[in-house]
Amino acid sequence: MKGDYDKCDQTMLSRYIDDELGSDDHHRVSEHIKNCPACRMTIRENRLIKETFKNKIDKELSGVSFDDLHKKVITRIREKEKNRLSDLHNWITPKKLFFSLPIAAVLILIISISFFNTNYTTDPSAIVNSINTKNSSVMILETQESHMTVIWFNEAS
């Protein structure tokens, strides 16, 4: 039915039944249906199926109280939230704290020792002397604690 409206297109018929067509396509399908008994029969059958399902669903839903359903859903959500809080509470009970507190204390101790440790120096070394020649360089470095380091660079070509 898309280009040549003398041919039957089940997709266009389905969209026509569901009122999903634009005005031009709706008009073209309506004109096609006037001259096509097979498409008229298909539309009649599909509308009957659609109405049957709609009536069945409406009948089933008529006995459902959506206010009660809403309350049940909210109650279940709150129960799940309580369960999560209860799980958290159970984790924090004294028997669990027996293991978690020492672990936390050890971690804090390790972090504080490494943070306040002053045995290492972060001060930069000072160049005391350096000698540069054509092929090599020597630097003598001295640290804060009077340790001496000699670095020799040999730039052989």
TIKELO-404473 format. One record per residue (C-alpha): x, y, z. Coordinates in steps of 0.25 Angstrom, whole numbers, plus 5000, padded with zeros to 4 digits. Example, Ala and Ser with C-alpha at 12.3 -4.5 7.8 and 13.67 -1.06 7.14 Angstrom:
BEGIN
<rec c1="5049" c2="4982" c3="5031"/>
<rec c1="5055" c2="4996" c3="5029"/>
This chain:
BEGIN
<rec c1="5000" c2="5000" c3="5000"/>
<rec c1="5012" c2="5009" c3="5002"/>
<rec c1="5015" c2="5014" c3="4988"/>
<rec c1="5004" c2="5006" c3="4980"/>
<rec c1="4991" c2="5006" c3="4988"/>
<rec c1="4985" c2="4995" c3="4979"/>
<rec c1="4993" c2="4985" c3="4987"/>
<rec c1="4990" c2="4981" c3="5001"/>
<rec c1="5000" c2="4984" c3="5012"/>
<rec c1="4998" c2="4978" c3="5025"/>
<rec c1="5007" c2="4987" c3="5033"/>
<rec c1="4999" c2="4999" c3="5028"/>
<rec c1="4986" c2="4992" c3="5031"/>
<rec c1="4990" c2="4990" c3="5045"/>
<rec c1="4995" c2="5004" c3="5047"/>
<rec c1="4981" c2="5009" c3="5041"/>
<rec c1="4974" c2="5000" c3="5051"/>
<rec c1="4982" c2="5006" c3="5063"/>
<rec c1="4980" c2="5020" c3="5057"/>
<rec c1="4995" c2="5022" c3="5055"/>
<rec c1="4995" c2="5028" c3="5041"/>
<rec c1="4997" c2="5042" c3="5037"/>
<rec c1="4985" c2="5048" c3="5030"/>
<rec c1="4990" c2="5046" c3="5016"/>
<rec c1="4993" c2="5031" c3="5018"/>
<rec c1="4980" c2="5030" c3="5026"/>
<rec c1="4972" c2="5035" c3="5014"/>
<rec c1="4980" c2="5026" c3="5004"/>
<rec c1="4977" c2="5014" c3="5012"/>
<rec c1="4962" c2="5018" c3="5014"/>
<rec c1="4961" c2="5019" c3="4999"/>
<rec c1="4968" c2="5005" c3="4997"/>
<rec c1="4959" c2="4999" c3="5007"/>
<rec c1="4946" c2="5003" c3="4999"/>
<rec c1="4951" c2="4995" c3="4987"/>
<rec c1="4958" c2="4983" c3="4994"/>
<rec c1="4949" c2="4973" c3="5001"/>
<rec c1="4961" c2="4965" c3="5006"/>
<rec c1="4966" c2="4977" c3="5014"/>
<rec c1="4952" c2="4981" c3="5019"/>
<rec c1="4951" c2="4967" c3="5024"/>
<rec c1="4965" c2="4968" c3="5030"/>
<rec c1="4961" c2="4981" c3="5037"/>
<rec c1="4948" c2="4975" c3="5042"/>
<rec c1="4955" c2="4963" c3="5048"/>
<rec c1="4966" c2="4971" c3="5054"/>
<rec c1="4956" c2="4980" c3="5061"/>
<rec c1="4948" c2="4969" c3="5066"/>
<rec c1="4961" c2="4963" c3="5072"/>
<rec c1="4965" c2="4976" c3="5078"/>
<rec c1="4951" c2="4978" c3="5084"/>
<rec c1="4951" c2="4964" c3="5090"/>
<rec c1="4965" c2="4966" c3="5097"/>
<rec c1="4961" c2="4980" c3="5101"/>
<rec c1="4948" c2="4975" c3="5108"/>
<rec c1="4955" c2="4963" c3="5114"/>
<rec c1="4966" c2="4972" c3="5120"/>
<rec c1="4955" c2="4982" c3="5125"/>
<rec c1="4947" c2="4971" c3="5131"/>
<rec c1="4960" c2="4966" c3="5138"/>
<rec c1="4964" c2="4980" c3="5143"/>
<rec c1="4950" c2="4984" c3="5148"/>
<rec c1="4953" c2="4975" c3="5160"/>
<rec c1="4966" c2="4981" c3="5163"/>
<rec c1="4967" c2="4992" c3="5173"/>
<rec c1="4978" c2="5001" c3="5169"/>
<rec c1="4978" c2="5008" c3="5183"/>
<rec c1="4981" c2="4995" c3="5190"/>
<rec c1="4991" c2="4991" c3="5179"/>
<rec c1="4998" c2="5004" c3="5182"/>
<rec c1="4998" c2="5002" c3="5197"/>
<rec c1="5004" c2="4988" c3="5195"/>
<rec c1="5015" c2="4993" c3="5186"/>
<rec c1="5019" c2="5004" c3="5196"/>
<rec c1="5018" c2="4994" c3="5208"/>
<rec c1="5027" c2="4984" c3="5201"/>
<rec c1="5037" c2="4996" c3="5197"/>
<rec c1="5037" c2="5000" c3="5212"/>
<rec c1="5039" c2="4986" c3="5216"/>
<rec c1="5051" c2="4985" c3="5207"/>
<rec c1="5057" c2="4998" c3="5213"/>
<rec c1="5055" c2="4992" c3="5227"/>
<rec c1="5062" c2="4980" c3="5223"/>
<rec c1="5074" c2="4988" c3="5218"/>
<rec c1="5075" c2="4996" c3="5231"/>
<rec c1="5074" c2="4983" c3="5239"/>
<rec c1="5085" c2="4977" c3="5231"/>
<rec c1="5094" c2="4989" c3="5234"/>
<rec c1="5090" c2="4988" c3="5248"/>
<rec c1="5094" c2="4973" c3="5249"/>
<rec c1="5107" c2="4977" c3="5243"/>
<rec c1="5110" c2="4987" c3="5254"/>
<rec c1="5106" c2="4978" c3="5265"/>
<rec c1="5117" c2="4975" c3="5276"/>
<rec c1="5121" c2="4961" c3="5270"/>
<rec c1="5124" c2="4968" c3="5257"/>
<rec c1="5131" c2="4980" c3="5264"/>
<rec c1="5140" c2="4970" c3="5270"/>
<rec c1="5147" c2="4968" c3="5257"/>
<rec c1="5145" c2="4981" c3="5250"/>
<rec c1="5150" c2="4990" c3="5261"/>
<rec c1="5164" c2="4984" c3="5262"/>
<rec c1="5165" c2="4985" c3="5247"/>
<rec c1="5161" c2="4999" c3="5247"/>
<rec c1="5171" c2="5002" c3="5258"/>
<rec c1="5183" c2="4995" c3="5251"/>
<rec c1="5179" c2="5003" c3="5238"/>
<rec c1="5179" c2="5016" c3="5246"/>
<rec c1="5192" c2="5013" c3="5253"/>
<rec c1="5199" c2="5009" c3="5240"/>
<rec c1="5194" c2="5022" c3="5233"/>
<rec c1="5198" c2="5031" c3="5245"/>
<rec c1="5212" c2="5024" c3="5246"/>
<rec c1="5215" c2="5027" c3="5231"/>
<rec c1="5210" c2="5041" c3="5232"/>
<rec c1="5217" c2="5045" c3="5244"/>
<rec c1="5230" c2="5037" c3="5241"/>
<rec c1="5242" c2="5048" c3="5241"/>
<rec c1="5253" c2="5038" c3="5239"/>
<rec c1="5254" c2="5041" c3="5224"/>
<rec c1="5258" c2="5054" c3="5218"/>
<rec c1="5250" c2="5061" c3="5207"/>
<rec c1="5260" c2="5073" c3="5207"/>
<rec c1="5267" c2="5074" c3="5193"/>
<rec c1="5282" c2="5070" c3="5193"/>
<rec c1="5292" c2="5081" c3="5190"/>
<rec c1="5303" c2="5081" c3="5179"/>
<rec c1="5316" c2="5084" c3="5186"/>
<rec c1="5325" c2="5083" c3="5175"/>
<rec c1="5325" c2="5080" c3="5160"/>
<rec c1="5335" c2="5077" c3="5150"/>
<rec c1="5332" c2="5078" c3="5135"/>
<rec c1="5342" c2="5073" c3="5124"/>
<rec c1="5341" c2="5071" c3="5109"/>
<rec c1="5337" c2="5056" c3="5111"/>
<rec c1="5332" c2="5055" c3="5125"/>
<rec c1="5325" c2="5062" c3="5137"/>
<rec c1="5326" c2="5059" c3="5151"/>
<rec c1="5317" c2="5065" c3="5162"/>
<rec c1="5319" c2="5063" c3="5177"/>
<rec c1="5305" c2="5064" c3="5185"/>
<rec c1="5304" c2="5065" c3="5200"/>
<rec c1="5291" c2="5062" c3="5208"/>
<rec c1="5287" c2="5068" c3="5220"/>
<rec c1="5293" c2="5057" c3="5229"/>
<rec c1="5307" c2="5059" c3="5222"/>
<rec c1="5306" c2="5047" c3="5213"/>
<rec c1="5314" c2="5049" c3="5200"/>
<rec c1="5310" c2="5044" c3="5187"/>
<rec c1="5319" c2="5045" c3="5174"/>
<rec c1="5312" c2="5044" c3="5161"/>
<rec c1="5321" c2="5043" c3="5148"/>
<rec c1="5316" c2="5044" c3="5134"/>
<rec c1="5324" c2="5039" c3="5123"/>
<rec c1="5320" c2="5044" c3="5110"/>
<rec c1="5329" c2="5036" c3="5100"/>
<rec c1="5326" c2="5039" c3="5086"/>
